[in-house]
Amino acid sequence: MAEVLSQNEIDALLTAVTDGKVEAVGSPTVEATPENVSKNYPRYDLTSQERMTKGKLVALKGIHERFANNFRMSLGQSLKKNVSVKIIKSEVVKFSDYLTSLSRPLNLSNYECESLKAHMLIVSRSTFGYAAVDAYYGGSERPFTKTVQPENFTSIESEVIKKFVLMAMKDLEQAWSFNYPLKLTYRRAENNPQFIETIQPNEQVSIVNCEVEIDNLKGNFDLVVQIHPLDAI
C-alpha cells in the first residue's frame, strides 16, 4: 500500500517547493526560439463554408427516408404499378464538383424555399427520365434505350418528368413537415447545368441519390440541397 503523507509533511513539502529547495515535477515550459517560430503551421479559416458539422445533417437522413416512402406510395397510386424508391447514398460535396459528374440529357428542376432562404434541385438523370416516360405511357416494362444519346429531353419527355417532379415536391414538403414547415416553390427546369445560377459553384451541397424501380424499369435522380442556410434551423 502506498505511504500516505501526514499534513505536517505535506506542508513542509509545499514550503520547500516554494523556497526552491525542491523542483516541481511537471512538463518543462518550451521557450519561444527562432527554431520554433519559424515552423510553418497550416492556416484554418473558421469562416470557410467547407467547415461542416456532420451532426447538423443527421435530421436530413430521416427526412429523406420519409420522402422515399412518401414518393413510393405516390408513384404507386398514380401509375397503378409496383414501385420501389431507395436512398442509394448521401454525401456533402462542393457544387462545382457535383456538376462535373453529370452527363446529359438532364432535367434540373429548381425550387425556392423562402423560409430557409435556400434553393433545392431535383436532378432527373436520363435513366429516370426514360423510365418515367415508359411507365407513364404503358411501355414494354423494359429499360428504355436510345441508339444515339441526345443532349436534351424532348418536350414530351420533359412534361412527363415535370409531372413526377411536382409530385416529388409535395412528398418532400410532407417529409419536412415533421421537422420544419417547409414550403417549396417550383421555379423552372433547365437542361444544362451551366444555367443554374441559384447555387454558386463554391457552395457546399447535400446530394441524395435516389433509385426508383417501377416494375422492371429503373432510374436515378438526385436531391440537391443548399447547405449553409440550414445552419439557421
C-alpha positions as CSV (number, residue, x, y, z in Angstrom):
1,M,0.0,0.0,0.0
2,A,1.4,3.4,-0.9
3,E,2.5,5.5,2.1
4,V,0.2,8.4,2.9
5,L,1.9,11.7,3.9
6,S,0.8,13.5,7.1
7,Q,-0.5,17.0,7.0
8,N,2.8,18.3,8.5
9,E,4.8,16.5,5.8
10,I,2.6,17.9,3.1
11,D,3.0,21.5,4.5
12,A,6.8,21.0,4.6
13,L,6.9,19.8,1.1
14,L,4.9,22.7,-0.2
15,T,7.2,25.1,1.7
16,A,10.3,23.5,0.1
17,V,8.9,23.8,-3.4
18,T,8.0,27.5,-2.8
19,D,11.5,28.3,-1.5
20,G,13.1,26.5,-4.4
21,K,14.7,23.7,-2.4
22,V,12.7,21.1,-4.3
23,E,11.9,21.3,-8.0
24,A,8.3,20.9,-9.0
25,V,7.7,17.9,-11.2
26,G,5.9,18.7,-14.4
27,S,6.2,19.4,-18.1
28,P,9.0,21.8,-18.9
29,T,8.0,25.1,-20.4
30,V,9.0,25.5,-24.0
31,E,10.6,28.9,-24.6
32,A,9.9,30.7,-27.9
33,T,13.0,30.2,-30.0
34,P,13.7,31.2,-33.6
35,E,13.5,27.4,-34.5
36,N,10.0,27.2,-33.0
37,V,8.8,30.4,-34.5
38,S,10.0,29.5,-38.0
39,K,7.8,26.4,-38.2
40,N,5.0,26.6,-40.8
41,Y,1.7,25.6,-39.4
42,P,-1.4,25.2,-41.6
43,R,-3.9,28.0,-41.6
44,Y,-7.5,27.2,-40.8
45,D,-10.3,29.5,-42.0
46,L,-13.1,29.3,-39.5
47,T,-15.4,31.2,-41.9
48,S,-15.0,28.7,-44.7
49,Q,-18.1,27.0,-45.9
50,E,-16.2,23.8,-46.1
51,R,-16.4,23.7,-42.3
52,M,-19.3,21.3,-41.9
53,T,-20.6,19.6,-38.7
54,K,-22.0,16.3,-39.7
55,G,-24.3,16.3,-36.8
56,K,-26.3,19.1,-38.3
57,L,-27.2,16.8,-41.2
58,V,-28.5,13.9,-39.1
59,A,-32.1,15.2,-39.4
60,L,-31.8,15.2,-43.2
61,K,-31.3,11.5,-43.2
62,G,-34.7,10.9,-41.5
63,I,-36.3,13.5,-43.8
64,H,-35.1,11.8,-46.9
65,E,-36.1,8.3,-45.7
66,R,-39.7,9.6,-45.1
67,F,-39.6,11.3,-48.6
68,A,-38.6,8.0,-50.2
69,N,-41.5,6.2,-48.6
70,N,-44.0,9.0,-49.5
71,F,-42.8,9.2,-53.1
72,R,-43.1,5.4,-53.4
73,M,-46.7,5.5,-52.4
74,S,-47.5,8.5,-54.6
75,L,-45.9,6.9,-57.7
76,G,-47.6,3.5,-57.0
77,Q,-51.0,5.1,-56.7
78,S,-50.5,7.3,-59.9
79,L,-49.1,4.5,-62.1
80,K,-51.0,1.6,-60.6
81,K,-47.8,-0.4,-60.6
82,N,-45.3,-1.8,-58.1
83,V,-42.9,0.9,-57.2
84,S,-39.7,1.0,-55.1
85,V,-37.8,4.1,-54.0
86,K,-34.4,3.7,-52.3
87,I,-31.9,6.1,-51.0
88,I,-28.6,4.9,-52.5
89,K,-26.2,7.3,-51.0
90,S,-25.9,10.7,-49.4
91,E,-22.8,13.0,-49.4
92,V,-21.7,16.6,-49.0
93,V,-19.7,18.0,-51.8
94,K,-18.8,21.3,-53.5
95,F,-21.5,22.1,-56.1
96,S,-18.9,22.6,-58.8
97,D,-17.6,19.1,-58.2
98,Y,-21.1,17.7,-58.5
99,L,-21.8,19.5,-61.7
100,T,-18.7,17.9,-63.4
101,S,-20.0,14.5,-62.6
102,L,-23.3,15.0,-64.5
103,S,-23.9,13.8,-68.1
104,R,-26.7,14.9,-70.4
105,P,-29.6,14.6,-71.0
106,L,-30.7,16.0,-67.7
107,N,-33.7,17.8,-66.2
108,L,-32.7,20.1,-63.4
109,S,-35.9,21.3,-61.6
110,N,-35.2,24.4,-59.5
111,Y,-37.1,25.0,-56.2
112,E,-37.1,28.0,-53.9
113,C,-37.7,27.8,-50.2
114,E,-38.3,31.3,-48.8
115,S,-38.4,30.1,-45.2
116,L,-34.9,28.8,-45.4
117,K,-33.7,31.3,-47.9
118,A,-32.3,28.4,-49.8
119,H,-32.7,26.6,-53.1
120,M,-33.1,22.9,-53.9
121,L,-32.8,20.9,-57.1
122,I,-34.3,17.7,-58.3
123,V,-31.9,16.4,-60.9
124,S,-33.5,13.8,-63.1
125,R,-30.9,11.7,-64.9
126,S,-31.5,10.0,-68.3
127,T,-32.3,6.7,-66.7
128,F,-35.1,8.1,-64.6
129,G,-36.5,10.3,-67.4
130,Y,-36.8,7.4,-69.8
131,A,-38.1,5.0,-67.2
132,A,-40.8,7.6,-66.2
133,V,-41.9,8.1,-69.8
134,D,-42.1,4.4,-70.5
135,A,-44.0,3.7,-67.3
136,Y,-46.4,6.6,-67.8
137,Y,-47.3,5.6,-71.3
138,G,-47.5,1.9,-70.5
139,G,-44.3,0.7,-72.1
140,S,-43.0,-2.8,-72.5
141,E,-41.6,-2.8,-69.0
142,R,-38.0,-2.9,-70.3
143,P,-35.3,-0.3,-69.7
144,F,-35.7,2.4,-72.3
145,T,-32.6,2.9,-74.5
146,K,-31.7,5.0,-77.5
147,T,-29.1,4.2,-80.1
148,V,-28.0,7.9,-80.1
149,Q,-28.0,9.7,-76.8
150,P,-29.4,13.2,-77.3
151,E,-28.2,16.2,-75.3
152,N,-31.7,17.2,-74.2
153,F,-35.0,15.5,-73.4
154,T,-37.8,16.1,-75.8
155,S,-40.8,18.3,-74.9
156,I,-43.0,15.3,-74.2
157,E,-40.3,13.7,-72.0
158,S,-39.8,16.9,-70.1
159,E,-43.6,17.3,-69.4
160,V,-43.7,13.7,-68.0
161,I,-40.7,14.4,-65.9
162,K,-42.2,17.6,-64.6
163,K,-45.4,15.7,-63.6
164,F,-43.3,13.4,-61.4
165,V,-41.1,16.2,-60.1
166,L,-44.1,18.2,-58.9
167,M,-45.4,15.0,-57.2
168,A,-42.0,14.7,-55.5
169,M,-42.1,18.3,-54.4
170,K,-45.3,17.7,-52.4
171,D,-43.9,14.5,-50.9
172,L,-40.7,16.3,-49.9
173,E,-42.8,19.1,-48.2
174,Q,-44.7,16.4,-46.2
175,A,-41.4,14.7,-45.2
176,W,-40.0,18.0,-43.9
177,S,-43.2,18.9,-42.0
178,F,-42.2,16.7,-39.1
179,N,-39.0,18.8,-38.6
180,Y,-39.7,22.2,-40.2
181,P,-42.6,23.8,-42.0
182,L,-41.1,23.8,-45.5
183,K,-42.8,25.4,-48.4
184,L,-41.3,24.8,-51.8
185,T,-42.0,26.9,-54.9
186,Y,-41.3,25.4,-58.3
187,R,-39.4,28.0,-60.5
188,R,-38.2,26.4,-63.7
189,A,-36.4,23.5,-65.2
190,E,-33.1,23.6,-67.0
191,N,-31.4,21.0,-69.3
192,N,-27.9,22.5,-69.0
193,P,-26.1,22.6,-65.6
194,Q,-24.3,25.8,-66.6
195,F,-27.6,27.6,-66.5
196,I,-28.0,27.0,-62.7
197,E,-27.4,30.3,-61.0
198,T,-29.3,29.9,-57.7
199,I,-26.4,27.9,-56.2
200,Q,-22.9,29.1,-56.6
201,P,-20.1,26.7,-57.7
202,N,-18.1,27.1,-54.5
203,E,-21.1,26.4,-52.2
204,Q,-21.4,23.1,-50.3
205,V,-24.5,21.0,-51.1
206,S,-26.0,17.8,-49.8
207,I,-26.5,15.3,-52.6
208,V,-29.0,12.5,-52.0
209,N,-29.1,9.9,-54.8
210,C,-32.4,8.0,-55.1
211,E,-33.2,4.9,-57.2
212,V,-36.7,4.4,-58.5
213,E,-37.8,1.0,-59.7
214,I,-41.2,0.7,-61.5
215,D,-41.8,-2.9,-62.2
216,N,-38.7,-3.8,-64.3
217,L,-37.8,-0.2,-65.0
218,K,-35.1,1.6,-63.0
219,G,-33.8,5.1,-62.9
220,N,-32.0,7.6,-60.7
221,F,-32.5,11.1,-59.6
222,D,-30.7,13.4,-57.1
223,L,-32.0,15.7,-54.4
224,V,-29.6,18.7,-54.2
225,V,-29.9,20.9,-51.1
226,Q,-28.0,24.1,-50.3
227,I,-26.2,23.6,-47.1
228,H,-25.3,27.0,-45.5
229,P,-28.8,28.3,-44.9
230,L,-29.6,25.1,-42.9
231,D,-27.4,26.3,-40.1
232,A,-30.3,28.6,-39.1
233,I,-32.7,25.7,-38.3
